[in-house]
């Protein structure tokens, strides 16, 4: 593993559900862990769906191997959020994880 290429500090986010005073559920994302990563943009596309343009930026984020990361987590880097769409252990040698992610684009909302 080339540690020198892991030069970006990212936060691994975990979703927690809290009940409000009316019994409804509110989801909140909290920082679970901060780790070093290598971020590689893979592709960017724009799709016309339901009379709207939807942008998708696919990114590969490589971190050291961990057992506590799944598609239920998110990645935060600077002001960007990434939804994890796939987790793979490269060559099953438990040295690094490749997180295939899709950037969550909010357009100022």
C-alpha positions in Angstrom: 0.0 0.0 0.0 1.3 3.4 -0.9 0.7 5.4 2.3 2.0 8.7 0.7 -0.9 8.8 -1.7 -3.4 8.8 1.2 -3.1 12.6 1.6 -6.8 13.6 2.2 -8.4 13.6 5.7 -12.0 12.4 5.4 -14.7 11.8 7.9 -16.7 8.6 8.0 -20.3 9.5 8.9 -22.8 7.3 10.6 -26.6 7.7 10.7 -28.3 7.9 14.0 -32.1 8.0 14.5 -33.5 10.2 17.3 -37.1 10.5 18.4 -38.6 13.9 18.6 -41.2 15.0 21.2 -44.0 13.8 19.0 -42.6 10.3 18.5 -41.4 10.9 15.0 -37.9 9.9 13.8 -35.3 12.3 12.8 -32.1 11.1 11.1 -28.8 12.8 11.8 -25.3 12.1 10.5 -22.5 12.2 13.0 -18.7 11.8 12.6 -17.8 8.2 13.4 -14.1 8.4 12.6 -11.6 10.6 10.7 -9.2 8.7 8.5 -6.6 9.3 5.7 -7.7 8.6 2.2 -6.8 8.8 -1.5 -9.6 10.3 -3.6 -9.9 9.5 -7.3 -12.6 10.9 -9.5 -13.9 8.1 -11.8 -16.6 9.6 -13.9 -19.2 12.4 -14.1 -22.5 12.2 -16.0 -25.7 14.2 -16.4 -28.9 12.3 -16.8 -32.3 13.8 -17.9 -34.9 12.3 -15.5 -38.4 13.4 -14.8 -37.9 16.7 -16.7 -34.9 17.5 -14.6 -31.2 17.2 -15.1 -29.5 15.0 -12.5 -25.8 15.1 -12.1 -23.8 12.1 -10.9 -20.1 12.2 -9.9 -18.6 8.8 -9.2 -15.5 8.7 -7.1 -13.2 6.0 -5.7 -12.0 6.6 -2.2 -9.2 4.3 -0.9 -8.6 4.0 2.9 -6.8 1.5 5.1 -8.7 -1.7 5.8 -11.5 -1.5 8.3 -14.3 -3.9 9.2 -16.8 -1.3 10.4 -17.6 0.5 7.1 -20.5 -0.4 4.9 -22.9 1.2 2.4 -24.8 2.5 5.5 -22.1 5.0 6.1 -21.2 8.2 4.2 -18.0 10.0 3.5 -17.4 13.7 4.1 -14.5 15.6 2.6 -14.3 19.4 2.9 -17.7 20.6 1.8 -18.7 17.4 -0.2 -20.7 14.4 0.9 -20.4 11.0 -0.7 -22.8 8.1 -0.6 -21.0 4.7 -0.5 -22.4 2.5 -3.2 -19.9 -0.3 -2.9 -17.1 -1.5 -0.5 -14.4 -3.9 -1.7 -11.3 -5.4 0.0 -8.7 -5.2 -2.8 -7.4 -8.7 -3.5 -8.9 -9.8 -0.1 -5.6 -9.1 1.6 -7.1 -6.9 4.3 -4.7 -4.0 3.6 -7.0 -1.4 2.0 -10.6 -0.8 1.2 -11.9 0.7 -2.0 -15.1 2.7 -1.5 -17.0 3.3 -4.7 -19.0 6.5 -3.9 -21.5 8.8 -5.6 -21.3 12.5 -4.7 -24.4 13.8 -3.1 -25.2 17.0 -5.0 -27.6 19.3 -3.2 -27.5 22.5 -5.4 -27.6 24.8 -2.4 -30.6 23.1 -0.7 
